[in-house]
Amino acid sequence: MSTGAPFWKTKRLDQMTAEEWESLCDGCGRCCLHKLRDSDTDALAFTNVACRLLDLGTCRCGDYAHRTRHVPDCVQLSPATLGEIDWLPPSCGYRRVAEGKDLLWWHPLVSGDPETVHRAGVSVRGRVVDERKAGPFEHHIVDWPGRPPAARRKEKPR
């Protein structure tokens, strides 16, 4: 049994296996919310409107493997593109590791439970509207996706 440091503390993003890379996603769904960018000022506005592929219960993509067939402008995160993206939430595992920070206590890789992100109040579960029901996105501008989440208190071990 290995007692070494976890891979996200010992490997650069570009050294991770595909499985390690994908596991950095905490399943919060914040990156799957529509964002609006002002064409004149380049200012970014977050919305509470979810991509049509986002499962609002699990906060995971409903067709991750084929998402770009359905949503051609879906962004493919990679170590190379990560530095160009300015809208990942401050709690994002990819962003945190890229910035040299540790994953937070509710991240499934730390907690061992993919539901912790939801129980901690970090995910979009119960906070968003499906894009097919939203109407004008401009009516759904919010700031919480771009702020550090006010996560509920750390759970006690069961």
C-alpha positions in Angstrom: 0.0 0.0 0.0 1.4 3.4 -1.0 1.5 6.2 1.5 3.0 8.7 -1.0 1.5 12.0 -1.8 -1.5 12.0 -4.2 -0.8 12.4 -7.9 -2.1 16.0 -8.1 0.6 17.0 -5.6 3.4 15.2 -7.4 2.6 15.5 -11.1 2.4 18.5 -13.4 -0.9 18.7 -15.2 0.8 17.6 -18.5 2.2 14.5 -16.8 -1.1 13.1 -15.7 -2.8 10.2 -17.3 -6.1 10.8 -19.0 -7.8 9.1 -16.0 -6.0 11.3 -13.5 -6.8 14.4 -15.6 -10.5 13.6 -15.8 -10.7 12.8 -12.0 -9.7 16.4 -11.2 -13.2 17.5 -12.2 -15.1 17.8 -8.9 -18.5 17.5 -10.6 -19.8 20.9 -9.5 -21.2 21.8 -12.9 -20.2 25.5 -12.6 -18.1 25.4 -15.8 -21.2 24.1 -17.7 -23.2 27.3 -17.1 -23.5 29.8 -19.9 -21.4 32.9 -19.7 -21.9 36.1 -21.6 -18.9 38.2 -22.8 -19.3 41.9 -23.8 -18.0 42.3 -27.3 -16.8 45.9 -26.6 -15.2 45.5 -23.1 -14.5 41.8 -23.0 -16.2 41.8 -19.6 -17.5 38.4 -18.5 -20.9 37.8 -16.9 -21.9 34.5 -15.4 -25.5 33.1 -15.7 -27.4 30.4 -13.8 -28.4 28.9 -17.2 -27.1 25.3 -17.6 -26.0 23.8 -20.9 -28.7 21.5 -22.3 -26.4 18.5 -21.8 -25.9 19.1 -18.1 -27.8 16.6 -15.9 -29.2 18.9 -13.3 -29.3 16.1 -10.7 -25.8 14.7 -11.0 -24.2 17.9 -12.3 -22.4 15.8 -15.0 -22.6 16.0 -18.7 -25.3 13.7 -20.1 -23.2 12.8 -23.2 -19.6 13.8 -22.3 -17.9 11.6 -24.9 -19.9 13.1 -27.7 -20.7 16.6 -26.3 -19.0 18.6 -29.1 -21.4 16.9 -31.6 -24.3 18.5 -29.7 -22.6 21.6 -28.4 -19.9 22.5 -31.0 -18.5 25.4 -28.8 -18.1 23.2 -25.7 -14.6 23.9 -24.4 -12.2 20.9 -24.2 -10.0 21.5 -21.1 -6.4 20.4 -21.4 -3.2 21.4 -19.8 -2.4 23.5 -22.9 -5.8 25.4 -23.0 -6.2 25.8 -19.2 -4.1 29.1 -19.1 -6.3 30.7 -21.8 -9.6 30.1 -19.9 -10.6 32.9 -17.6 -13.9 31.7 -16.4 -13.2 28.5 -14.4 -14.5 28.9 -10.8 -11.9 29.5 -8.1 -12.9 26.1 -6.6 -12.2 24.2 -9.8 -9.8 21.3 -9.3 -8.1 22.0 -12.6 -7.6 25.7 -11.7 -6.5 25.0 -8.2 -3.9 22.4 -9.2 -2.6 24.7 -12.0 -2.2 27.5 -9.4 -0.3 25.2 -7.1 -3.1 24.9 -4.6 -4.5 21.7 -3.0 -7.9 20.3 -3.7 -10.6 21.3 -1.2 -12.0 18.9 1.4 -15.2 18.2 -0.5 -13.5 17.2 -3.7 -14.3 13.6 -4.5 -10.5 12.7 -4.7 -10.1 14.0 -1.1 -13.4 12.9 0.4 -13.7 9.6 -1.5 -17.4 10.4 -2.2 -18.7 12.1 -5.4 -21.8 13.4 -3.4 -19.7 15.5 -1.0 -19.5 18.4 -3.6 -23.3 18.5 -3.5 -23.7 18.1 0.3 -21.2 20.9 0.8 -23.3 23.2 -1.3 -20.6 23.8 -3.9 -22.4 22.3 -7.0 -25.0 23.9 -9.2 -27.6 21.3 -8.0 -30.9 23.1 -7.3 -29.5 26.5 -8.3 -29.8 26.6 -12.1 -32.2 26.5 -15.0 -32.1 24.4 -18.1 -31.2 26.5 -21.2 -34.3 25.2 -23.0 -36.5 26.9 -20.3 -34.5 30.0 -19.5 -35.6 32.5 -22.0 -33.1 35.4 -22.6 -29.8 34.6 -20.8 -29.4 38.3 -19.9 -32.3 37.8 -17.4 -30.2 35.2 -15.6 -27.0 37.0 -14.7 -25.5 36.0 -11.4 -22.1 36.3 -9.7 -21.9 33.2 -7.6 -20.3 30.9 -10.2 -17.2 33.0 -10.4 -16.8 33.4 -6.6 -15.3 30.9 -4.2 -18.2 28.8 -2.9 -19.4 29.3 0.6 -19.1 25.6 1.3 -21.0 24.2 4.3 -18.9 23.0 7.2 -16.7 20.0 6.7 -18.4 16.7 7.3 -17.5 14.6 10.2 -16.4 11.1 9.4 -19.1 8.5 9.5 
